[in-house]
């Protein structure tokens, strides 16, 4: 009953105010009932075709797939629409969530290969996913390299903390001293606002 009510409420949402209902399904439903919702949403897509409900169903399926940690379902649902750089990264993140590192890496590589012109738009997210992949693979050298790239692309306290997760907290003073020196030396050529804030 709960699953059916939740699905009906989410479907009757022409003003877009109930979209979060599906996002919390995992808090109130068991996996079998969430699978039942997946089947119903797939039927809606097949039967409704171009209708409003069918246009919303893929996003609801993606939410359920994340909660179920079902990366193949998430990928299949994303493929219902044209792929893009952002969608490739979303698929990679779900595969990472499911600890399927090789699949995640293949989707990151696909994003770069097929949509490289869009890379600048979400380069920080792209780098963060890469860093996590290298971490899970135990590739310390590449993880450190990407961590430095993330930090130097926009120096901040948050980026420093992320870098130190990789380098170790014991490197904090050395990193701060070295980066401050580098920023001061470079200010004769150009002054970057994020660097100024970091100082």
Buried (B, 14 or more C-beta within 10 A) or exposed (E): EEBEEBBEEBBEBEEEEBBEBBBEBBEEBEEEBBBBBBEBBBEBBEEBEEEEBBEBBBBBBBBBBBBBBBBBBBBBBBEEEEBBBBBBBBBBBBBBEBEBBEBBBBBBBBBBEEBEEBBEEBEEBBBBBBBBBBBBEEEEEBBBBBBBBBBEEBBEEEBBEBBBEBBEEEEBEEBBEEBBEEBEEEEEEEEEEEBEEBE
